Amino acid sequence: MLHEIVAQLDNMVSALQTLLYVDVVQPFFYRFGLMGYDEDTYDALYWVIIGALQVVVMYLALRPLEALRPIEAWSDRKALRADVIYTWIAKLGIINMAFFFLIQPLFFHWQSLMAIHNIPSIDVDSLWPGVTDQPVVSFLIYLVVLDFAGYWYHRWQHRFGVWWELHAVHHSQQQMSLWTDDRNHLLDDMIQAAFFAVISLFIGVQPGQFVVLVAVSNFMQSVQHVNARLPYGWLLERIIVSPIFHRRHHAIGYGHEGTTYGCNFGVLFPWWDMMLGTASWNRELEPTGIRDQLPVPHGTGRDYGEGLLAQQVYAFGRIAARLRGRRTYSAGPGNAAN
């Protein structure tokens, strides 16, 4: 049933892809002598359409919840403007798709070298014939494997100082909303895209599956950041990451200052936090952000930038200061600064 629904959606997107290409892109490219890029652009259109549909579905599903059941009431939503721009950049998937297709030829070369030297590779579909080659089963396996990798990627973002300065762009939002998930430093986005593209190719994810995996993951992460009270209950919030679980990760004094440089790193599933001792189930409503954003004496009043450009540039300034040996982050009582 699920496979049929996905197939129908794929047919719909493919039809729209062809329509836009033939009626809009191809005439434009022909007019300006850009036909050498037509094949790559046709492939890119699929991802762009999926991304635009994601934003529409995300807004229609989550914005009413924020209006009806807000966790926090804001008098000024100006802080969200940059996040909306980040969302469109990320959801259109240009960075993810570029790395997937750029790395694919190199990966095929690695595979041929592995075959020559009799080095085994991973093919999830063939692990259990008749079971793992079923589309739904293989999709779930890919989702779990990539989420486990995402857990460690997220922990490394908090553990290593220079990397944290990039990830701090995400944590510096003090008004969490459905738009917050994609608020990231673009350099970190590129590192992350390359990381997951390599893993996806290594375990045998096909391009069509990769698009769906990214779309599902993106939507679930948007839900985690939503400014709405959602009744997950004890059991469900231990199966998938809930907004209250992830909000604890963004809480000042906990998200980056815990004994393991933070808590609740799970991207989609809290299982890894539960197994590795980084889960925190505190349900209190806590302010979000980074401690050094707070005014003196509670912080240093550091400015992380309001606009997209400022947020990107200031991160490099913090990295430069860190490399010069200056502490750019002040931990609270009982916590160690990194």
Phi and psi in degrees as a GROMACS rama.xvg file:
@    title "Ramachandran Plot"
@    xaxis  label "Phi"
@    yaxis  label "Psi"
@TYPE xy
-62.1027  -40.2863  LEU-2
-61.9476  -38.8428  HIS-3
-67.5261  -39.3803  GLU-4
-63.4986  -44.784  ILE-5
-61.587  -40.2818  VAL-6
-63.7422  -41.2162  ALA-7
-65.2448  -41.5387  GLN-8
-64.2709  -39.8377  LEU-9
-62.1141  -41.929  ASP-10
-63.9074  -39.5696  ASN-11
-64.7205  -46.323  MET-12
-65.2668  -40.4438  VAL-13
-62.8463  -39.4158  SER-14
-64.19  -42.8176  ALA-15
-66.8936  -37.123  LEU-16
-58.7993  -47.8293  GLN-17
-65.0268  -41.5167  THR-18
-60.3371  -47.7123  LEU-19
-66.0769  -37.925  LEU-20
-65.9325  -48.4249  TYR-21
-69.1311  -41.3018  VAL-22
-91.3852  -20.6412  ASP-23
-120.551  -57.6752  VAL-24
-71.437  -50.0159  VAL-25
-60.4152  -46.4388  GLN-26
-59.9471  -37.5085  PRO-27
-65.3376  -47.1191  PHE-28
-63.8343  -39.3372  PHE-29
-64.1131  -40.0382  TYR-30
-64.6099  -36.2047  ARG-31
-109.807  16.4927  PHE-32
65.1413  39.3749  GLY-33
-111.526  21.9073  LEU-34
-64.966  -15.0166  MET-35
-66.7317  -16.3681  GLY-36
-104.8  9.01038  TYR-37
-66.398  -40.643  ASP-38
-65.9107  -45.9695  GLU-39
-63.6095  -37.4022  ASP-40
-68.2506  -37.7238  THR-41
-60.28  -44.4243  TYR-42
-63.4092  -39.5326  ASP-43
-65.6228  -31.918  ALA-44
-59.0062  -35.0786  LEU-45
-59.9554  -47.6409  TYR-46
-66.4441  -39.2873  TRP-47
-62.7494  -41.8508  VAL-48
-64.49  -45.0526  ILE-49
-58.6373  -43.1761  ILE-50
-63.53  -43.1261  GLY-51
-64.0979  -40.0432  ALA-52
-64.605  -36.9377  LEU-53
-59.708  -46.3224  GLN-54
-63.0533  -42.7321  VAL-55
-63.2825  -48.7928  VAL-56
-62.9036  -43.38  VAL-57
-59.0686  -46.3035  MET-58
-67.1973  -45.6322  TYR-59
-65.7664  -32.974  LEU-60
-84.7171  -35.8913  ALA-61
-103.226  -30.554  LEU-62
-62.9489  -41.1762  ARG-63
-60.2131  -35.6266  PRO-64
-65.0393  -39.6816  LEU-65
-64.8796  -34.4001  GLU-66
-75.1485  -34.7436  ALA-67
-89.3851  -37.0787  LEU-68
-131.482  58.4457  ARG-69
-70.1243  143.233  PRO-70
-75.2115  -42.2604  ILE-71
-125.975  143.901  GLU-72
-102.12  124.533  ALA-73
-111.704  136.013  TRP-74
-85.2973  -21.8257  SER-75
-133.906  120.77  ASP-76
-100.47  15.2823  ARG-77
-59.8155  -31.9346  LYS-78
-64.3105  -15.363  ALA-79
-88.6557  -10.9694  LEU-80
-58.7423  -47.1931  ARG-81
-63.5766  -35.0244  ALA-82
-64.1177  -33.4717  ASP-83
-64.1848  -41.2264  VAL-84
-64.8693  -45.1191  ILE-85
-55.1727  -42.4674  TYR-86
-61.7743  -44.8328  THR-87
-64.7079  -39.8697  TRP-88
-62.0323  -46.7757  ILE-89
-73.0491  -44.9007  ALA-90
-68.1151  -29.2018  LYS-91
-68.3295  -15.2454  LEU-92
72.2471  17.377  GLY-93
-61.1682  -43.958  ILE-94
-65.9042  -49.0179  ILE-95
-58.9176  -46.0506  ASN-96
-66.6537  -40.4108  MET-97
-60.9447  -45.5047  ALA-98
-67.3988  -38.1246  PHE-99
-60.7216  -46.6111  PHE-100
-81.6122  -26.0601  PHE-101
-73.0418  -36.9957  LEU-102
-79.7149  -24.7373  ILE-103
-56.0047  -47.8728  GLN-104
-62.0262  -39.5223  PRO-105
-64.6445  -38.6216  LEU-106
-66.8248  -39.6109  PHE-107
-60.6913  -36.0169  PHE-108
-65.7465  -42.2758  HIS-109
-61.4882  -40.3725  TRP-110
-61.7738  -40.2292  GLN-111
-66.3841  -37.27  SER-112
-66.6432  -39.0111  LEU-113
-63.8502  -39.4737  MET-114
-65.4438  -40.8738  ALA-115
-62.0696  -39.505  ILE-116
-98.0738  13.6179  HIS-117
56.9579  40.1465  ASN-118
-95.5463  121.471  ILE-119
-68.5886  146.117  PRO-120
-116.263  172.08  SER-121
-101.036  126.931  ILE-122
-129.819  95.5689  ASP-123
-56.4111  -40.4716  VAL-124
-58.2235  -30.1307  ASP-125
-99.997  7.69388  SER-126
-63.5115  -40.1326  LEU-127
-142.086  86.5215  TRP-128
-51.5682  134.111  PRO-129
91.4856  -14.2821  GLY-130
-121.703  -64.965  VAL-131
-70.6601  -14.2632  THR-132
-87.9766  1.42856  ASP-133
-74.9563  132.857  GLN-134
-53.2179  -43.5593  PRO-135
-66.9754  -41.6522  VAL-136
-65.3896  -48.6291  VAL-137
-63.7396  -36.463  SER-138
-61.2157  -45.5083  PHE-139
-65.4157  -37.8498  LEU-140
-63.7239  -46.8125  ILE-141
-59.0858  -41.4651  TYR-142
-62.2049  -43.9555  LEU-143
-68.731  -43.813  VAL-144
-61.6858  -46.9046  VAL-145
-67.5307  -31.7705  LEU-146
-69.5431  -37.8012  ASP-147
-62.6581  -42.5714  PHE-148
-63.2376  -37.9315  ALA-149
-65.7649  -34.3712  GLY-150
-59.1737  -47.9253  TYR-151
-70.6287  -37.2633  TRP-152
-58.4898  -43.9417  TYR-153
-65.1603  -41.6079  HIS-154
-62.6954  -40.2953  ARG-155
-65.1331  -34.5118  TRP-156
-59.0237  -34.2297  GLN-157
-88.0462  -26.1539  HIS-158
-79.5558  -36.7383  ARG-159
-102.857  124.522  PHE-160
-54.2455  -49.6384  GLY-161
-64.2756  -40.9182  VAL-162
-64.6732  -37.7237  TRP-163
-60.3449  -37.29  TRP-164
-62.0499  -29.4905  GLU-165
-74.189  -46.8998  LEU-166
-67.838  -22.7575  HIS-167
-60.7224  -23.7484  ALA-168
-57.8533  -40.3961  VAL-169
-68.2461  -44.6944  HIS-170
-76.2407  -14.8476  HIS-171
-75.8728  -7.85837  SER-172
-73.6936  120.75  GLN-173
-98.2324  -2.01538  GLN-174
-123.383  85.8285  GLN-175
-68.5419  140.585  MET-176
-154.323  -178.694  SER-177
-61.1017  -17.9819  LEU-178
-89.8787  -11.9513  TRP-179
-68.6083  -30.9559  THR-180
-53.8464  -39.6946  ASP-181
-89.6425  4.87103  ASP-182
-76.2443  95.5552  ARG-183
-143.294  158.693  ASN-184
-70.9693  136.606  HIS-185
-64.2799  -32.3761  LEU-186
-65.6272  -40.5205  LEU-187
-64.7065  -37.4061  ASP-188
-59.7172  -40.3226  ASP-189
-68.5703  -41.2737  MET-190
-61.86  -44.1027  ILE-191
-65.6011  -40.7911  GLN-192
-61.9125  -43.3997  ALA-193
-65.013  -41.9973  ALA-194
-58.2272  -50.8219  PHE-195
-76.897  -27.8957  PHE-196
-65.4715  -42.585  ALA-197
-63.5443  -47.1292  VAL-198
-63.604  -42.4073  ILE-199
-60.92  -44.0211  SER-200
-67.4344  -36.3033  LEU-201
-65.8402  -33.5735  PHE-202
-96.5088  6.06579  ILE-203
92.1154  18.6515  GLY-204
-68.747  130.054  VAL-205
-84.9925  156.226  GLN-206
-52.4296  -43.3342  PRO-207
-63.6662  -40.2682  GLY-208
-66.7962  -37.0697  GLN-209
-61.4827  -41.2628  PHE-210
-60.6518  -46.0873  VAL-211
-67.3592  -41.1786  VAL-212
-58.9897  -45.5186  LEU-213
-65.2034  -41.7202  VAL-214
-63.0269  -45.7857  ALA-215
-63.8149  -45.4157  VAL-216
-62.5325  -43.1647  SER-217
-61.4939  -43.1404  ASN-218
-66.2287  -43.6832  PHE-219
-62.8302  -35.6962  MET-220
-73.3454  -31.3937  GLN-221
-64.3813  -39.5455  SER-222
-61.52  -39.0372  VAL-223
-61.5555  -30.2883  GLN-224
-95.8446  -1.46785  HIS-225
-63.1524  142.781  VAL-226
-88.7566  66.5864  ASN-227
-150.848  146.636  ALA-228
-84.8388  112.865  ARG-229
-115.932  126.739  LEU-230
-81.197  79.6838  PRO-231
-71.7449  -38.8923  TYR-232
83.0325  164.39  GLY-233
-58.4307  -44.4547  TRP-234
-74.68  -49.4869  LEU-235
-62.1469  -38.4845  LEU-236
-72.9886  -7.21955  GLU-237
-98.6115  -1.09455  ARG-238
-102.104  -44.8761  ILE-239
-128.986  153.354  ILE-240
-67.191  126.357  VAL-241
-98.4896  164.056  SER-242
-58.8173  -38.7786  PRO-243
-70.4064  -34.7517  ILE-244
-66.0722  -44.6501  PHE-245
-75.2189  -29.5025  HIS-246
-61.4643  -35.4329  ARG-247
-59.1092  -35.9533  ARG-248
-64.1378  -32.5492  HIS-249
-88.8072  -5.85466  HIS-250
-67.0529  137.036  ALA-251
-60.9956  128.664  ILE-252
94.4757  -9.35542  GLY-253
-127.932  -44.5913  TYR-254
-59.8136  -28.7777  GLY-255
-129.89  -0.704531  HIS-256
-118.425  10.4401  GLU-257
-70.4311  178.068  GLY-258
-65.0272  -20.5074  THR-259
-115.006  35.2675  THR-260
58.9796  39.907  TYR-261
125.711  -177.762  GLY-262
-148.123  166.735  CYS-263
54.5066  58.8769  ASN-264
-84.3973  -10.7397  PHE-265
-53.0934  134.665  GLY-266
-82.8593  -54.2688  VAL-267
-115.408  -36.2432  LEU-268
-119.919  136.751  PHE-269
-82.1648  0.805432  PRO-270
-56.7582  -42.6945  TRP-271
-65.2081  -40.4918  TRP-272
-62.9621  -41.1319  ASP-273
-65.8062  -38.895  MET-274
-77.5434  -31.2952  MET-275
-105.448  9.09059  LEU-276
77.0856  23.8599  GLY-277
-113.415  12.8457  THR-278
-86.0544  140.367  ALA-279
-134.528  125.835  SER-280
-105.798  20.5646  TRP-281
-59.8373  129.278  ASN-282
-108.647  7.94647  ARG-283
-69.9843  147.389  GLU-284
-77.3817  112.636  LEU-285
-119.12  148.438  GLU-286
-66.1345  144.604  PRO-287
-107.822  158.167  THR-288
132.842  -157.008  GLY-289
-121.502  140.267  ILE-290
-55.6352  -40.7524  ARG-291
-75.4654  0.0218681  ASP-292
-75.9011  -24.3623  GLN-293
-68.3026  150.865  LEU-294
-68.1057  157.262  PRO-295
-60.8227  138.052  VAL-296
-95.8082  -0.190436  PRO-297
-77.2977  -22.3602  HIS-298
-151.199  -157.46  GLY-299
-114.342  0.0796127  THR-300
68.5796  27.3557  GLY-301
-62.8092  138.194  ARG-302
-95.2615  118.823  ASP-303
-96.2275  2.342  TYR-304
90.2925  142.056  GLY-305
-96.2263  -37.9699  GLU-306
-92.773  163.034  GLY-307
-57.7152  -46.8454  LEU-308
-63.5988  -44.4524  LEU-309
-63.0105  -40.9861  ALA-310
-63.1154  -38.2005  GLN-311
-68.3001  -44.7496  GLN-312
-71.3304  -43.6003  VAL-313
-60.4593  -30.3732  TYR-314
-61.9636  -40.8511  ALA-315
-66.944  -33.405  PHE-316
-64.3427  -40.596  GLY-317
-66.8721  -37.4054  ARG-318
-64.4303  -44.1906  ILE-319
-61.0591  -42.3722  ALA-320
-64.2401  -40.0987  ALA-321
-64.9559  -42.3747  ARG-322
-67.1233  -24.9826  LEU-323
-80.5349  -2.79309  ARG-324
96.3551  6.57352  GLY-325
-87.2821  140.52  ARG-326
-75.5005  124.165  ARG-327
-105.131  2.70221  THR-328
-140.901  131.463  TYR-329
-111.942  118.521  SER-330
-84.707  157.265  ALA-331
-83.4593  -179.698  GLY-332
-56.7044  133.353  PRO-333
81.1834  0.261455  GLY-334
-120.601  148.519  ASN-335
-97.3474  133.868  ALA-336
-78.1618  149.366  ALA-337
